[in-house]
Amino acid sequence: MSAFTDLKALYAQPPPAFGKEALAQLWALDPEYTNLNNGSYGTPPKAVLQSAFEISQEIESNPDAFHRYGYQTRLQDARSKLGKLIGAERDEVFLVANATTGVGTVMRNFEWEKGDVIIICNTTYAAVSNIGAYLADAAPNPKLVVLELHFPLTHEEIIEKFKAVLASPEAQPAGPNNKRVAIIDSIISNPGVLLPWKELVKIAKEENVWSVVDAAHSIGQELDINLKEAQPDFWTSNCHKWLYSKRSCAVLYIPFRNQHIIKTTVPTSNYYIPLAKRNGNPNILEQFEWIGTLDYAPFLSVLEAIKFREWLGGERKINEYCHDLAVKGGRIVAEILGTQVMDPDASLTLNMVNVELPFPPTLKLSKELNMRLNKKLIEEHHAYSAWFFHNGKWWTRLSAQVFNDLDDFEKLGKVWLQVSNELKKEVEASSA
């Protein structure tokens, strides 16, 4: 990797072809490492790394100038550009560390009462699920209800299951003044499938249920988000996963109509105004602008990430390539493994595809297995895709990016086949 990227020279030339050419010219990834796990951590291009490095140099050249008056205008610009991407006004858009922070900020700002209900899914991301579990454990102990989703499922089946859980006796609030809050995924982490989240938000609204959308994987992967039209009560998405910002950075959407709910950032900002002194002013703009001493380089790198994506050809071109690659690559891996993709008609697939692994059915998840497989994939085979257990089977989630091509999927398929065969032999030997 070159230690320096000339941004002016970069944007003066046309972008390279997607795949290996883009990988070699635009990313800092080890060329010997096959990365089909963009969904976990994201992978910023060298242009964004360069921009973030220059911002860091600016910060350290005069920390007082930067923190006291140097970043605020650019932060507003980043929020404005993000708002255009997701269909929101600038002052409905806030930047936080990650989507878990976004969900946590919203959930901890609700004034919980005994008899309130929190609705999550069995597939809710673990840290977000634990936010619901913690709130249910803490006084006044709102009730936690879990919607079970076991894939493969169709969007129609998901909608019916959501309606059923909202109508179930266990999900009813204790009294007319109690509230219900549903945490809804837009794209589940594992399995990596698209939910009909806009329809679920609409149903929640009709049933007087607050909707908090965990859209960790949406921005940069999902086209036509349009929050003005969808009208979730709250929505949050990681910019460092699919949008190419430097890690870690997420957008938190708090529509004007619900800004009275958010009384404080988490942790509470120096600019917090006690409720008795607010005179109706929620002042969350000031609070989110300065929560404390943070690294603002990732937040401001959003500007370079958006510029870089426009130079590549824009959101539609990027995502059409990645979606097509995910669908075709998933079929290749399933053929190599002799298994199946979770979503054969690709109706739930964007840029992540789930393929069944031929692991022994008796294999149990453990810390030892987790460490062993991760090290084997990363250190021995120099490749990785996320893997997980769901609905009685083992799966791998393969993320397609513009620096990937079908050769990467073929390589991962062969790696997983070798790993599966090794596991089968060990299980057979231990039971002999």
Disulfide bonds with the S-S distance in Angstrom:
none
